[in-house]
Structures are given as structure tokens and as C-alpha cells.
Amino acid sequence: MGEKDMLYLVATPIGNLQDITLRALATLREVDYVASEDTRKTGLLLKHFEISKPQIAFHEHNEEQAGQRIEALLKQGNSVALVTDAGTPGIADPGFTLVRRAIAAGIEVTMIPGPTAFVMALVLSGLAVHSFTFRGFPPRKPGARRRFLEIDQHSPHTLIFYESPYRLEAFLSDALAVFGDRDAALACELTKMFESVKRGRLSELLAEVSQEKVRGEYIVVIAGASEGHGTMKQL
């Protein structure tokens, strides 16, 4: 713990702050710098646990420049913890390029594991968990989104997507057109006060979403092609 010349990837809570691990707290207390996707949000997390550390902004718009600075700090003998707004660094969040940079530079990299939203959504979905494909955020434009979905049209694996509330209805409509009326689940606000997991056919979920005001980022889990289209009880 607290070794110099080490890059730590630290998973943080996806909602409920009690989900932070003891190792994560110990690491954040001992490193020299914290590289953050959003310094304001990370600042609130650090303040909650009474941790004071200098932060470096590291996000999708400055990855190259910030990555160079972090690499230099690591080579100077400092330890750096990378955190994102929530969850595991690199999973639909910044982190991949920094890991590649550190590996290429011969810098040691380790990870403090913790919450990942799509894993929780998959387990709660009631769909097959033994084989799955995480596809992240789909393209925003309709044509590109359809082509993106068609890649997995015949995949036997459970499919997992992240989607914005502003495009959720359009996404479900395209998924229904491409995959047919498969079993699926919508997870939202996981670990938070208004956590919800809706289960049913894609057509049922689409009808429900179209009639309510959706908020928060969604995780959409869809049955693979080999799982059939049997009905699931919504809980």
C-alpha cells in the first residue's frame, strides 16, 4: 500500500457511499495525488471520508495532456490513484489510455476493485449471467445505432448497454426492431434510494418508458439470441 511509482485504479461507489471498500479508503489516504474524472465530485467523496489530497483533472477531453503530467509524476517517484465519477475506472469512463501509457512506460499498475454498475444490473436482471457482452453506450444517431445493434443480432450472449434517459425510448425501439421481442431488464439508480429494476419483454418495457418521465442513466440488459423469448415476471 502506498508504494511509490505506482498507478492505482480505485473503484468508487456508484451511488451509496457505504459501498466504498476499506482498501479504497486506505489507498486514497496514502497516495500522493488523485487523478479525477471530475475534481468537484471526487472532492465531495474525499471530504465525506475526511481525506485531503491534491487532485489532477483527468477526463475524456484532456487525456493526452493530463496523461503526460501523471506519467511524469509517477516517474518522479509519486503514487497516483485514478478515480472516475462512479464505479470502476476504464469501464465506460476514462482510464484505458492512462493504463496503456503506464504499461508502455514500465510503471507498475494495480487496481482496488469495487462496484461496477453493469455487473449489478446483469445479476439483478434475471437473465443468463454465464456468458455476456458489455457494449457500453450505443451511438446517438439512429442509423449508426441500428448498425451497432445489428452486430450482435445473432449473438447467444446476454447483451448489456448503457443509455441516457433522453435516448432510452429510441434505443428500446431500435432494439425491438433489431432483436425482436426478447426478454430484457432496465436498471436505474442502482444502490440509491430510488433503485429500480424493471423486467419484461422489450415491447412491454418500451410501452412503459414511453408513458413516464425517465431520469438517470440506465443499464439495459437484453437476452441473447439463444435464450429464447419466454416471459419473465416483473418484480
C-alpha positions as CSV (number, residue, x, y, z in Angstrom):
1,M,0.0,0.0,0.0
2,G,1.2,3.5,-0.8
3,E,4.2,2.3,-2.9
4,K,5.9,4.9,-5.0
5,D,6.0,4.8,-8.8
6,M,2.6,3.1,-8.7
7,L,-0.7,3.9,-10.5
8,Y,-3.7,2.7,-8.5
9,L,-7.1,2.3,-10.3
10,V,-9.6,2.8,-7.5
11,A,-13.2,1.8,-7.9
12,T,-15.6,4.1,-6.1
13,P,-19.3,3.8,-5.2
14,I,-21.9,4.0,-7.9
15,G,-24.3,5.7,-5.6
16,N,-24.3,4.6,-2.0
17,L,-21.1,5.8,-0.3
18,Q,-21.2,2.9,2.1
19,D,-20.1,0.7,-0.8
20,I,-16.6,2.1,-0.7
21,T,-14.0,-0.5,0.3
22,L,-11.5,-0.3,3.2
23,R,-8.7,-0.8,0.7
24,A,-10.0,2.1,-1.4
25,L,-10.0,4.4,1.6
26,A,-6.6,3.3,2.7
27,T,-5.2,3.8,-0.8
28,L,-6.8,7.3,-1.3
29,R,-5.3,8.3,2.1
30,E,-1.8,7.1,1.2
31,V,-1.2,8.2,-2.4
32,D,0.5,11.4,-3.3
33,Y,-2.1,12.5,-6.0
34,V,-5.6,11.7,-7.0
35,A,-6.4,11.8,-10.7
36,S,-10.2,12.5,-11.1
37,E,-12.7,12.5,-13.9
38,D,-14.5,15.3,-12.1
39,T,-12.5,17.0,-9.4
40,R,-15.6,18.5,-7.9
41,K,-17.4,15.2,-7.5
42,T,-14.3,13.5,-6.2
43,G,-13.7,16.4,-3.9
44,L,-17.1,15.7,-2.3
45,L,-16.2,12.0,-1.9
46,L,-12.8,12.8,-0.3
47,K,-14.4,15.4,2.0
48,H,-17.0,12.9,3.1
49,F,-14.3,10.5,4.3
50,E,-12.1,13.3,5.6
51,I,-9.3,12.8,3.0
52,S,-7.3,15.7,1.7
53,K,-5.2,15.1,-1.4
54,P,-4.1,17.3,-4.4
55,Q,-6.2,16.4,-7.4
56,I,-5.4,16.3,-11.1
57,A,-8.3,16.6,-13.6
58,F,-8.2,13.6,-16.0
59,H,-11.2,13.2,-18.4
60,E,-12.0,12.4,-22.0
61,H,-11.2,16.0,-23.1
62,N,-7.7,16.2,-21.7
63,E,-6.5,12.6,-21.5
64,E,-3.3,13.2,-23.6
65,Q,-2.1,16.3,-21.7
66,A,-3.1,15.1,-18.3
67,G,-1.7,11.6,-19.0
68,Q,1.7,13.1,-19.7
69,R,1.6,15.0,-16.4
70,I,0.6,11.9,-14.5
71,E,3.3,9.8,-16.2
72,A,5.9,12.5,-15.2
73,L,4.7,12.5,-11.6
74,L,4.9,8.7,-11.5
75,K,8.4,8.7,-12.9
76,Q,9.4,11.2,-10.3
77,G,8.5,8.7,-7.6
78,N,5.0,9.7,-6.8
79,S,2.0,7.4,-6.4
80,V,-1.3,8.3,-8.1
81,A,-4.8,7.0,-7.7
82,L,-7.2,7.2,-10.6
83,V,-10.9,7.5,-9.9
84,T,-13.9,8.3,-12.0
85,D,-17.2,9.9,-11.1
86,A,-18.5,6.5,-10.0
87,G,-17.6,2.8,-10.5
88,T,-14.6,1.3,-12.0
89,P,-12.1,3.4,-14.0
90,G,-11.9,2.4,-17.6
91,I,-15.5,0.9,-17.8
92,A,-17.3,3.4,-20.0
93,D,-15.2,6.0,-18.2
94,P,-11.6,7.4,-18.7
95,G,-8.8,5.1,-17.7
96,F,-7.8,2.9,-20.6
97,T,-5.3,5.4,-22.2
98,L,-3.6,6.0,-18.8
99,V,-3.2,2.3,-18.2
100,R,-1.7,1.8,-21.6
101,R,0.6,4.8,-21.1
102,A,1.8,3.5,-17.7
103,I,2.4,0.0,-19.1
104,A,4.4,1.3,-22.0
105,A,6.5,3.4,-19.6
106,G,7.2,0.4,-17.4
107,I,5.2,1.9,-14.5
108,E,3.5,-0.6,-12.1
109,V,-0.3,-0.6,-12.3
110,T,-2.6,-2.2,-9.8
111,M,-6.3,-2.0,-9.0
112,I,-8.5,-1.6,-6.0
113,P,-11.7,-3.4,-7.1
114,G,-15.2,-2.4,-6.3
115,P,-18.6,-1.5,-7.8
116,T,-19.4,-1.7,-11.5
117,A,-22.9,-0.8,-12.5
118,F,-23.3,-3.2,-15.4
119,V,-22.4,-6.2,-13.3
120,M,-25.0,-5.4,-10.7
121,A,-27.6,-4.8,-13.4
122,L,-26.8,-8.1,-15.1
123,V,-27.1,-10.1,-11.9
124,L,-30.4,-8.5,-11.0
125,S,-31.9,-8.8,-14.5
126,G,-32.8,-12.5,-14.1
127,L,-31.2,-13.2,-17.5
128,A,-28.3,-15.6,-18.1
129,V,-25.1,-14.5,-16.4
130,H,-22.7,-17.2,-17.5
131,S,-21.9,-15.5,-20.9
132,F,-22.5,-11.9,-21.6
133,T,-21.2,-9.0,-23.8
134,F,-20.9,-5.5,-22.4
135,R,-21.4,-2.9,-25.3
136,G,-21.3,0.3,-23.4
137,F,-23.0,3.4,-24.8
138,P,-24.6,3.0,-28.3
139,P,-24.2,5.7,-31.0
140,R,-26.6,8.6,-30.7
141,K,-27.7,8.8,-34.3
142,P,-30.5,6.3,-35.4
143,G,-28.7,4.8,-38.4
144,A,-25.5,4.3,-36.6
145,R,-27.3,2.9,-33.6
146,R,-29.2,0.3,-35.7
147,R,-25.9,-0.8,-37.3
148,F,-24.3,-1.0,-33.9
149,L,-27.1,-3.3,-32.6
150,E,-27.1,-5.5,-35.7
151,I,-23.6,-6.6,-34.9
152,D,-25.0,-8.6,-32.0
153,Q,-28.3,-9.6,-33.6
154,H,-27.4,-13.3,-33.6
155,S,-25.1,-13.3,-30.6
156,P,-26.0,-16.0,-28.0
157,H,-24.6,-13.9,-25.2
158,T,-26.7,-11.6,-22.8
159,L,-26.2,-8.1,-24.1
160,I,-25.6,-5.1,-21.8
161,F,-25.8,-1.4,-22.8
162,Y,-25.7,2.0,-21.1
163,E,-28.1,4.6,-22.2
164,S,-29.1,8.2,-21.5
165,P,-32.7,8.9,-20.3
166,Y,-33.0,11.2,-23.3
167,R,-32.4,8.4,-25.8
168,L,-33.8,5.4,-23.9
169,E,-37.1,5.2,-25.7
170,A,-35.4,5.4,-29.1
171,F,-32.9,2.8,-28.1
172,L,-35.6,0.4,-27.0
173,S,-37.5,0.9,-30.2
174,D,-34.4,0.1,-32.3
175,A,-33.6,-2.9,-30.1
176,L,-37.1,-4.3,-30.5
177,A,-36.8,-3.8,-34.3
178,V,-33.3,-5.5,-34.5
179,F,-33.6,-8.3,-31.9
180,G,-37.3,-9.0,-31.8
181,D,-39.4,-9.1,-28.7
182,R,-36.8,-10.6,-26.3
183,D,-36.8,-10.6,-22.5
184,A,-34.9,-7.7,-21.1
185,A,-34.4,-5.6,-18.0
186,L,-33.9,-1.9,-17.3
187,A,-31.9,-0.9,-14.2
188,C,-31.7,2.6,-12.9
189,E,-30.4,4.4,-9.8
190,L,-28.6,1.3,-8.5
191,T,-27.6,1.4,-4.8
192,K,-29.5,4.7,-4.4
193,M,-32.8,5.5,-2.7
194,F,-34.9,5.1,-5.8
195,E,-33.2,2.0,-7.2
196,S,-35.3,0.1,-9.7
197,V,-35.1,-2.9,-12.0
198,K,-37.9,-3.4,-14.5
199,R,-38.1,-6.8,-16.2
200,G,-40.2,-7.9,-19.2
201,R,-40.4,-8.1,-22.9
202,L,-38.7,-5.3,-24.9
203,S,-42.2,-4.3,-26.1
204,E,-43.5,-4.1,-22.6
205,L,-40.6,-2.0,-21.4
206,L,-40.8,0.3,-24.4
207,A,-44.5,0.9,-23.7
208,E,-43.8,1.6,-20.0
209,V,-40.9,4.0,-20.8
210,S,-42.9,5.9,-23.4
211,Q,-45.6,6.8,-20.8
212,E,-43.3,8.0,-18.0
213,K,-40.7,10.6,-17.4
214,V,-37.4,8.8,-17.2
215,R,-34.4,10.1,-15.3
216,G,-30.9,8.9,-14.5
217,E,-28.6,6.8,-16.5
218,Y,-30.0,3.4,-17.5
219,I,-28.4,0.0,-17.9
220,V,-30.3,-2.1,-20.5
221,V,-29.9,-5.9,-20.3
222,I,-31.2,-8.0,-23.2
223,A,-31.4,-11.8,-23.6
224,G,-29.1,-13.4,-26.1
225,A,-30.3,-15.0,-29.3
226,S,-30.1,-18.5,-27.9
227,E,-32.0,-17.7,-24.7
228,G,-35.4,-17.7,-26.3
229,H,-38.3,-15.3,-25.8
230,G,-40.1,-16.7,-22.8
231,T,-41.9,-14.4,-20.5
232,M,-40.4,-13.1,-17.2
233,K,-42.3,-11.9,-14.2
234,Q,-41.6,-8.3,-13.4
235,L,-40.5,-7.7,-9.9
